[in-house]
Amino acid sequence: MKKLLTIALTVLVSATYAQLKPVAYKDGAQKLNGFAAAPAKGNTNKAGILILPAWKGIDKHSKNVADDLAKLGYHAFIADIYGEGNYPADTKTAGERAGYYKKNITAYHKRIELAMQELIKSGAETSKIIVIGYCFGGTGAIEAARMNFPVKAVVSFHGGLGRDSARVINPIQPKVLVLHGADDPFEPAAEIMAFQQEMRNAKADWQMVYYANAVHSFTEPEAGNDNSKGAAYNELAAKRSWKHMLMFLDEVLAN
């Protein structure tokens, strides 16, 4: 009986929230395949969160994040940066795909903007948009701030912080939260210091939180638990960073 009751409650909770829905959209002739998640019917919260996935593209983790955010009352949309036919099958290809968009940053900006439009179409209010990203997607979230996209804030989870030093630093309007593994070997100290100085020069409202014993990909369960590889899951850091993000969202959306 207890097991049947648990199953019934699980079904009831699942039915309360809209399912993650595939959304086809385009960048010129390139087909893109994102996912939208909406809060429960009757929820009056119009805040929207754009999720930029890690270097392998839309994955189980980004889908779980979208589902969790919808359950908390947010509209969520997972961006497809690479497009149909370009999804990486291994880490080598993922590095090449992500590397292309880091070098061709305007193409990355466009894919982020197109996904933002889909988030708004799904029901989010234009004045209540936040961009969050993981790893390569964290780089994209910071780029959204650098470009002053019409968003209230951005959140980067173990994202790349580097920028072309030839780029002009303009004042940054969106609030910035960077959640970073204290032992991440892929972010040199010099690059971190340059990023922080960039934020100061841009007069940004920024925060950076470090997590002890955490390396790259600390929010990703599929990264394993071997810190010596440079990328590994850290349950405590993952939980803390999620809570830090939620507190940040409460703050930036308070008005």
C-alpha positions in Angstrom: 0.0 0.0 0.0 2.8 2.4 0.9 4.5 1.7 -2.4 1.3 2.3 -4.3 0.8 5.6 -2.4 4.3 6.7 -3.3 3.7 5.9 -7.0 0.4 7.8 -6.9 2.0 10.9 -5.3 4.9 10.8 -7.9 2.4 10.7 -10.8 0.4 13.5 -9.2 3.5 15.7 -8.8 4.6 15.0 -12.3 1.2 15.9 -13.7 1.3 19.2 -11.8 4.1 20.6 -14.0 4.2 20.9 -17.8 6.5 18.4 -19.4 9.8 19.4 -21.0 8.8 20.2 -24.6 11.0 20.1 -27.7 11.0 23.4 -29.7 12.3 23.6 -33.2 13.6 27.0 -34.4 16.2 28.3 -36.9 19.3 30.4 -37.5 19.0 31.0 -41.2 18.9 27.5 -42.8 20.3 25.8 -39.7 17.7 24.0 -37.7 18.0 24.3 -33.9 16.3 22.0 -31.4 15.8 23.5 -27.9 13.6 22.5 -25.0 11.1 24.6 -23.1 9.7 23.9 -19.6 6.8 25.9 -18.2 5.6 26.3 -14.6 2.4 24.8 -13.3 -0.8 26.3 -14.8 -2.0 29.2 -12.7 1.5 30.3 -11.7 1.7 34.0 -12.2 5.5 34.2 -12.2 6.6 35.4 -15.6 10.4 35.2 -14.9 12.3 33.3 -17.5 15.6 31.5 -17.3 17.7 30.7 -20.4 20.0 27.7 -19.9 23.2 27.4 -21.9 24.5 23.8 -21.8 28.0 22.6 -21.4 30.3 21.8 -24.4 28.6 18.6 -25.4 25.3 20.4 -26.0 21.9 19.7 -24.5 22.3 16.8 -22.1 20.5 15.1 -19.2 21.9 17.7 -16.7 20.5 20.7 -18.6 17.2 19.0 -18.9 17.1 18.3 -15.2 17.9 21.9 -14.5 15.1 23.1 -16.7 12.6 20.7 -15.0 13.7 21.8 -11.6 13.4 25.5 -12.5 9.9 24.9 -13.9 8.9 23.2 -10.6 10.1 26.3 -8.8 7.8 28.4 -10.9 10.1 29.7 -13.7 9.8 29.5 -17.4 12.9 27.8 -18.7 14.4 27.2 -22.1 17.5 25.2 -23.1 19.4 26.7 -26.0 20.7 24.6 -28.9 24.0 26.3 -29.8 25.3 23.7 -32.3 22.3 22.9 -34.3 21.0 19.7 -35.9 23.7 17.7 -37.6 26.5 19.3 -35.5 26.1 17.6 -32.1 29.4 16.3 -30.8 29.7 12.5 -30.3 32.9 12.7 -28.2 35.0 15.1 -26.1 37.3 15.8 -29.1 34.5 17.0 -31.2 32.9 18.9 -28.3 36.1 20.8 -27.8 36.2 21.6 -31.5 32.6 22.8 -31.6 32.9 24.9 -28.5 36.2 26.3 -29.7 34.6 27.5 -32.9 32.1 29.6 -31.0 34.7 30.9 -28.6 36.7 32.1 -31.6 33.7 33.2 -33.6 32.0 35.0 -30.6 29.4 36.9 -32.7 28.0 33.6 -33.9 27.7 32.5 -30.3 26.0 35.7 -29.4 23.4 35.2 -32.2 22.6 31.6 -31.0 22.1 33.0 -27.5 19.8 35.7 -28.7 17.7 33.4 -30.8 17.2 31.1 -27.9 16.2 34.1 -25.7 13.5 34.9 -28.2 12.2 31.4 -27.9 12.1 31.7 -24.1 10.0 34.8 -24.4 7.7 33.1 -26.9 7.2 30.3 -24.3 5.7 32.8 -21.9 8.5 34.6 -20.1 8.3 38.3 -19.6 11.0 40.3 -21.5 11.8 42.4 -18.4 12.5 39.3 -16.2 15.0 37.3 -18.1 18.1 35.6 -16.6 20.8 33.6 -18.4 22.6 30.7 -16.7 25.2 28.5 -18.2 27.5 25.5 -17.4 31.1 25.3 -18.5 31.0 26.4 -22.2 27.5 27.7 -21.4 28.9 29.6 -18.5 31.2 31.4 -20.9 28.0 32.2 -22.9 26.3 33.6 -19.8 29.1 36.0 -19.2 29.1 37.0 -22.9 25.4 37.9 -22.5 26.5 40.3 -19.7 29.4 41.7 -21.7 27.1 42.4 -24.6 24.4 43.9 -22.4 21.7 41.7 -23.7 18.3 42.8 -22.3 18.6 40.5 -19.2 18.5 41.2 -15.5 21.3 38.9 -14.6 23.6 36.1 -15.6 25.0 33.1 -13.7 28.0 31.1 -14.7 28.7 27.7 -13.2 32.4 26.7 -13.7 32.4 28.7 -16.9 35.3 30.0 -18.9 36.2 33.6 -18.0 38.6 34.6 -20.7 38.1 37.3 -23.3 40.0 38.7 -26.2 42.1 41.5 -24.7 41.5 43.6 -27.8 37.8 43.9 -27.1 36.6 47.1 -25.7 35.3 46.9 -22.1 31.9 48.6 -21.9 29.8 49.2 -18.8 27.9 46.1 -17.9 24.3 46.4 -16.8 23.2 42.8 -16.0 24.1 41.6 -12.5 26.8 38.9 -12.6 27.2 35.8 -10.4 30.2 33.5 -11.0 30.2 30.1 -9.2 33.7 28.6 -9.4 35.6 25.6 -8.3 38.5 26.7 -6.1 40.7 24.0 -7.6 39.6 24.3 -11.3 42.8 23.7 -13.3 41.3 25.0 -16.5 41.1 28.6 -15.3 44.6 30.1 -14.8 45.0 32.6 -11.9 46.0 35.3 -14.4 42.7 34.8 -16.3 40.7 35.0 -13.1 42.4 38.2 -12.1 41.9 39.7 -15.6 38.2 38.8 -15.4 37.8 40.4 -12.0 39.5 43.6 -13.2 37.3 43.6 -16.3 34.2 43.5 -14.0 35.7 46.5 -12.0 36.4 48.4 -15.2 32.9 47.7 -16.5 31.4 49.0 -13.2 29.5 45.7 -13.0 27.5 44.5 -10.0 29.3 41.2 -9.7 29.9 38.4 -7.3 32.3 35.4 -7.4 31.9 32.4 -5.1 34.6 29.7 -4.7 33.9 26.2 -3.6 36.6 24.2 -1.7 37.9 20.9 -3.2 35.9 21.6 -6.4 37.4 21.4 -9.9 35.8 21.9 -13.3 32.3 20.5 -14.0 31.5 20.2 -10.2 27.7 20.3 -10.9 27.9 17.4 -13.4 27.3 13.9 -11.9 28.5 12.3 -15.1 31.9 13.9 -14.7 32.8 11.2 -12.1 34.5 11.9 -8.8 38.2 11.9 -9.6 39.5 15.5 -9.0 42.9 14.5 -10.5 41.3 14.5 -13.9 40.5 18.2 -13.6 36.8 17.8 -14.0 34.7 16.0 -11.4 31.3 16.1 -9.7 31.3 17.6 -6.2 27.9 17.0 -4.5 28.4 19.6 -1.8 29.6 22.3 -4.2 26.7 21.5 -6.6 24.1 21.9 -3.8 25.7 25.1 -2.5 26.0 26.7 -5.9 22.3 25.9 -6.7 21.3 27.6 -3.4 23.5 30.5 -4.2 21.8 30.9 -7.6 18.3 30.7 -6.1 19.2 33.4 -3.5 20.6 35.5 -6.4 17.4 35.1 -8.4 15.3 36.2 -5.5 17.4 39.3 -5.2 17.4 40.3 -8.8 13.8 39.6 -9.4 12.6 41.3 -6.1 11.5 44.4 -8.0 
